Amino acid sequence: MNDNMTDENMKKKANGNLDNNEEAVDLNQDAPQEETNEPQEQPQQTEEEPQTEEEKLAKQLEELKDKYLRTVAEFENFKRRTLKEKAELILNGGGKTITAILPIIDDMERAIENAHKQECVDAVEEGWELIYKKLLSTLEGMGVKKMEVDGKDFDVDFHEAVAMVPGMGDEKKGKIIDCLQTGYTLNDKVIRHAKVAVGQ
């Protein structure tokens, strides 16, 4: 009889443990549902709100205005710099020419100083001729050339008729008979017309 009672107590205890385990399982199943029902905090938005169309246009307009002002300022600086360089070129542009002619002036001064010491006039004339040739050579080096007009046809682009010589015959008609003032060109551009007499 004691053995029967012991078996029954063991069964009851086992059933009680099962009931407790089922309740524990039920409690564990309910726990996640309670967690999901809690409201989750939304992450704070760090990005800026999108700009409106008016704000975008205003920004573009401001950028274009800044570029325009910078361009105008740069152009004004360029214009002032160009005018300054042009003025300096006009004032000092002949410096190279003058520097090239100064040695010839030195030769002329020496020739004048020694002219009275020379007993032979031919030597003085030869000295002046050498100085003249040196001057022409210097001018040619800078692009200046003397016009050759003797016996050539009259051309209004290069010549200026100051006299007409009649009775020169058909062969001399329209031809240059004499040159009263030499003409010159600078880099093939006329800087002084030759004054000539033309046959009729």
Secondary structure, 3 states (H helix, E strand, C coil): CHHHHHHHHHHHHHHHHHHHHHHHHHHHHHHHHHHHHCCCCCCCCCCCCCCCHHHHHHHHHHHHHHHHHHHHHHHHHHHHHHHHHHHHHHHHCCHHHHHHHHHHHHHHHHHHHHHCCCCCHHHHHHHHHHHHHHHHHHHHHCCEEECCCCCCECCCCCEEEEEEECCCHHHHCCEEEEEEECCEEECCEEEECEEEEEEC
